[in-house]
Amino acid sequence: MRIFIILPMPSALTPDQEIQELRDQLRHHEYLYYVDDAPELTDAQYDALMNRLKKLEEKHPELVTTDSPSQRVGGKPKDGFAKMPHSRPMLSLDNAYNEEELRAWDQRVREALPSSEAVRYVCELKLDGLSLALHYVPGAHGSSHLERGLTRGDGSIGEDVTSNVRTIRSVPLSVSAAKLKAVGLPQSFEVRGEVVLPQAAFVKMNEEREAAGMAAAANPRNAAAGTIRTLEPNIVAQRRLDFYAYFLLKDGEFLLPQQSTTLEALRTSGFRVNKYAKALKSIDEVVKFIADAEPLRDSLGYEIDGVVIKVDATAQQKRLGFTGKAPRWAIAYKFAARAGITKLEGVLFQVGRTGKVTPVAALTPVLIGGTTVSRATLHNADEIARLGVRIGDFVSVERGGDVIPKIVEVVEDKTHLRGTKEIVFPENCPVCSSELQKIEGEVDWRCVNNSCPARVREELLHWSARGVMNIEGLGDAMVAQLLGQSAELGGDAEVVTEEGAPVVTRKALIRTIGDLYRLKRDDLLSLERVGEKTADALLAEIERSKRAGLARVLLGLGIRFVGERTAQLLAAHFGSMDELMSATAEQLEAVNEVGPKVSQAIVEFFAVEKNVELVKDLASQGLEMTAEKRVTTSTLEGLTFVLTGTLPNLTRELAKEKIESAGGRVSGSVSKKTNYLVAGEEAGSKLDKATSLGVAVLDEAGLLELLG
């Protein structure tokens, strides 16, 4: 063990040299303490070094640099957090919940790559926190220093939380030239990883909150997310967040040829990398890694909810590509849900954006897997009948990943007696009293009153959400005030029975989404706890949202079955809202991935005069409702293609786009319905299957000739 004895610095050192010596020592000990978990100094010794550095920097302010260990905690942002685009989208992952789904993913990966290629995987624990992107730029003497830290945001645009990221001790403020050289990193690079709040820090934080008369945080992930967006860096520093790195990028591209070498390079560069990561040769080894990892959950000191599996080779990752929302070369295996037993105290009835009425169980709070659960979904009236559940029953509740906790079964034994009060599903909307209706063939009851305050509220929250119009500051409490409802309606977004029904407390400032764009500064200043900065910031966000484009507007309108991917396809096909609104069901179904169910929902939506009036109102307020129209032909109409191998000039994504633009369809697997297999170099088993089925095979030149 290296022992540091704190002695006066030699007088021969200049102030500059002494400061640099102290900084090097502090960085070394920060790494040992916060990254390696192997401290060599006591807290008192470390503090003595830090105090000496601070005194020297006070005497020589001209020598202070942003990457000095003394500068971790700075001033708070003046105007909140600015938004900035990511170098490449920060996508979510598809999930597997059992071995069968995991092996099916492995098969898809292998079928999409040449059969001659070996596929290796890297397994990493799936930390239950929030993603960050850290940008480093050239510093002094060939080093790099932290320039910016961005949250995931909506995946495309994140928030600049640099002032808070700097307080996280496991985030290096600088990386020395020697470390960069050791792993071959340029001075400008990007690191992505996960921020977590350790369980011990979470418990301490909740104890402090309860002592101050504040509500305890629900779970470490939510607490970490709230902490990183706090406008007080001092508070962030006290929370002791941790950062675990897992990606290295340069200008949006992965720097190294394997994920396994990336993790090692990050570790060598001074970043904290989770020690439970391993390169594996087969899916059988992956299954064993998962089996070994799950029992670790309660002993790690931080929350995990699964294992992330990635294809190791970045060249293979590029060929596998992405779906609309996730990479094909990675998947998250989610651990089995944790369960607990608690009492059903009552049932609330929540009215959603589409009018769907959902029963929500009010439970005696119970701790399940580190999270306090007091609400669980009962789904619908049929589920209540299937469970045979009554108010007062003891029930088994499961919580898995991001899924809303659900009641699995009623518990009945000598210590858990049955309740006596039946749950009666309402015949009328619990908010506006309109008669509920049930569509034939569906299990859900709906409020069909388009002006129902609960529906309007949920529509506004959906419209403002990240990934839709992304209007920062338009959350539960603000929407409740704008609608003239009690602020108590904010938070859980629940509409309940008469014991807690929303109360209109003042005149509503808005009644529709269109009214958002007519809000004035004085309107907002008339609301409780809204000052000039808050009002100006919200108005700026609302104005910025006008430029979100056609796909986001379509998504924001909340048309049933129209998600992000479908909205993008519709926008690219029609190019304008006017063309889309006038389209017939047949014309809509000409769009790739749009079937009868989706087309019917779109036609029915625009058949409602209120919806047409809303679109016209939004257009009159200046919202952009156009998109770059993808020119399509019917050259390949009705033909199905499968792509395999590496084409000489076209990427798989570009080839797919060209086929779809010509009216063709691209499938992932070869069958008797396949018309053409487009095969490049190192075509694998798909070529063999196509040959056996008599499917025509094209090379790139043949495809381009077919396209004309």
Disulfide bonds with the S-S distance in Angstrom:
none
